[in-house]
Amino acid sequence: MLTREAIGILMLSPLYWHYKLEARKELIREFMANYWFIVIAN
């Protein structure tokens, strides 16, 4: 119950969502760079 509440508070935190969004953007950027590198290499 305590951990569930803590997760709920964390998910409601704007900082958590901002971090998650930034991390996702970084992952997408890396994925696209690798994808184009593979396409160009082949």
C-alpha positions as protocol buffer text, in pm:
chain_id: "A"
residue {
  index: 1
  type: MET
  ca { x: 0 y: 0 z: 0 }
}
residue {
  index: 2
  type: LEU
  ca { x: 280 y: 238 z: 91 }
}
residue {
  index: 3
  type: THR
  ca { x: 478 y: 166 z: -226 }
}
residue {
  index: 4
  type: ARG
  ca { x: 163 y: 202 z: -436 }
}
residue {
  index: 5
  type: GLU
  ca { x: 101 y: 547 z: -284 }
}
residue {
  index: 6
  type: ALA
  ca { x: 463 y: 644 z: -340 }
}
residue {
  index: 7
  type: ILE
  ca { x: 442 y: 540 z: -706 }
}
residue {
  index: 8
  type: GLY
  ca { x: 118 y: 738 z: -740 }
}
residue {
  index: 9
  type: ILE
  ca { x: 284 y: 1051 z: -598 }
}
residue {
  index: 10
  type: LEU
  ca { x: 585 y: 998 z: -824 }
}
residue {
  index: 11
  type: MET
  ca { x: 365 y: 961 z: -1132 }
}
residue {
  index: 12
  type: LEU
  ca { x: 177 y: 1280 z: -1046 }
}
residue {
  index: 13
  type: SER
  ca { x: 504 y: 1470 z: -1013 }
}
residue {
  index: 14
  type: PRO
  ca { x: 568 y: 1695 z: -1316 }
}
residue {
  index: 15
  type: LEU
  ca { x: 942 y: 1635 z: -1275 }
}
residue {
  index: 16
  type: TYR
  ca { x: 887 y: 1261 z: -1320 }
}
residue {
  index: 17
  type: TRP
  ca { x: 695 y: 1313 z: -1645 }
}
residue {
  index: 18
  type: HIS
  ca { x: 946 y: 1571 z: -1770 }
}
residue {
  index: 19
  type: TYR
  ca { x: 1232 y: 1328 z: -1704 }
}
residue {
  index: 20
  type: LYS
  ca { x: 1042 y: 1046 z: -1872 }
}
residue {
  index: 21
  type: LEU
  ca { x: 969 y: 1260 z: -2177 }
}
residue {
  index: 22
  type: GLU
  ca { x: 1333 y: 1372 z: -2206 }
}
residue {
  index: 23
  type: ALA
  ca { x: 1455 y: 1013 z: -2169 }
}
residue {
  index: 24
  type: ARG
  ca { x: 1211 y: 898 z: -2438 }
}
residue {
  index: 25
  type: LYS
  ca { x: 1320 y: 1176 z: -2675 }
}
residue {
  index: 26
  type: GLU
  ca { x: 1684 y: 1075 z: -2621 }
}
residue {
  index: 27
  type: LEU
  ca { x: 1604 y: 709 z: -2692 }
}
residue {
  index: 28
  type: ILE
  ca { x: 1415 y: 800 z: -3010 }
}
residue {
  index: 29
  type: ARG
  ca { x: 1704 y: 1023 z: -3123 }
}
residue {
  index: 30
  type: GLU
  ca { x: 1957 y: 743 z: -3067 }
}
residue {
  index: 31
  type: PHE
  ca { x: 1733 y: 488 z: -3239 }
}
residue {
  index: 32
  type: MET
  ca { x: 1685 y: 711 z: -3544 }
}
residue {
  index: 33
  type: ALA
  ca { x: 2058 y: 785 z: -3566 }
}
residue {
  index: 34
  type: ASN
  ca { x: 2139 y: 413 z: -3552 }
}
residue {
  index: 35
  type: TYR
  ca { x: 1862 y: 334 z: -3801 }
}
residue {
  index: 36
  type: TRP
  ca { x: 1987 y: 584 z: -4058 }
}
residue {
  index: 37
  type: PHE
  ca { x: 2347 y: 472 z: -4002 }
}
residue {
  index: 38
  type: ILE
  ca { x: 2244 y: 112 z: -4082 }
}
residue {
  index: 39
  type: VAL
  ca { x: 2042 y: 224 z: -4387 }
}
residue {
  index: 40
  type: ILE
  ca { x: 2331 y: 431 z: -4524 }
}
residue {
  index: 41
  type: ALA
  ca { x: 2589 y: 159 z: -4444 }
}
residue {
  index: 42
  type: ASN
  ca { x: 2386 y: -93 z: -4644 }
}
